[in-house]
Amino acid sequence: MCIRDRYRAINEGVVGIIKHRNMERKAANKIAALYRTIFHIEPPYKVIADGNFLHKCIQNKIFIKDKLEKYLGDTVQVTVTKCILEELKSLGAKTEGTYLAARRYRSEKCAHSPLSPDNCVLEHIGKKNKGNFFVATQDDSLKRQLRDIGRVGIITFNASNQLELGRPSGKFHEIIKARESSQQLLTAEEKKQLREVRKMKKEVYVAKEQKVAYKVQQEVYRQTMCMGKRRHAKGPNPLSCKKKKAENSFVKEGKH
């Protein structure tokens, strides 16, 4: 592979990554619009952020409000709950910075007795998400329970520390089918949003394949460059050099 081909492959891969991120952002905007259209979740979007999500933001120096607004394409109100704050406070010095940062956000009042953060979030969401919340979490168990509700947008960080709004779950589509069977037909706007989300899902998949191809190309380029490098000698081989003769400590007497 010549140098021109290598750089062309790298440029194509970089374009693939940029395209992938742009497509993910557009897909998130479409999904948020779908929740807005079907469940009437209007901006400013209220996002309950749990402790592990906030802690990851602090570790990676991410301004979460700005990041969420850019990602969702509209204004966002980051909120926490009293139970989440209590958990962060109880962990001591390990999460002290996260606790102080979390106190600056709007706090939802808890009508229940102290609960674990997961159960607290589920209490605020309920069965129908009447508070119109999104939930930002890294907890897999909580994400599974929220998917079973189907009316909640779940925001998380992926392996590349990029925001990701989960695709509508199976329960979400069950709710739509139930509405259709009960003669609560989807409006033209709702049908349009569904079609756009399905289309964006395919485009995101293609962009993701381009991103994977770029990583393969980058690895091939790295290995090729390493093979082409020649190691030059830093100096003479010490084993091939003659040792210096030690100077005599006395002067031989000459013949008279």
Salt bridges, closest charged atoms under 4 A:
ASP5 OD1 - ARG8 NH1 3.16
GLU24 OE2 - HIS20 NE2 3.20
GLU69 OE2 - LYS65 NZ 2.65
GLU108 OE2 - ARG106 NH1 2.26
ASP140 OD1 - LYS143 NZ 3.35
GLU174 OE1 - LYS171 NZ 3.96
GLU190 OE2 - ARG179 NH2 3.48
GLU196 OE1 - LYS30 NZ 3.09
GLU219 OE2 - ARG222 NH2 2.58
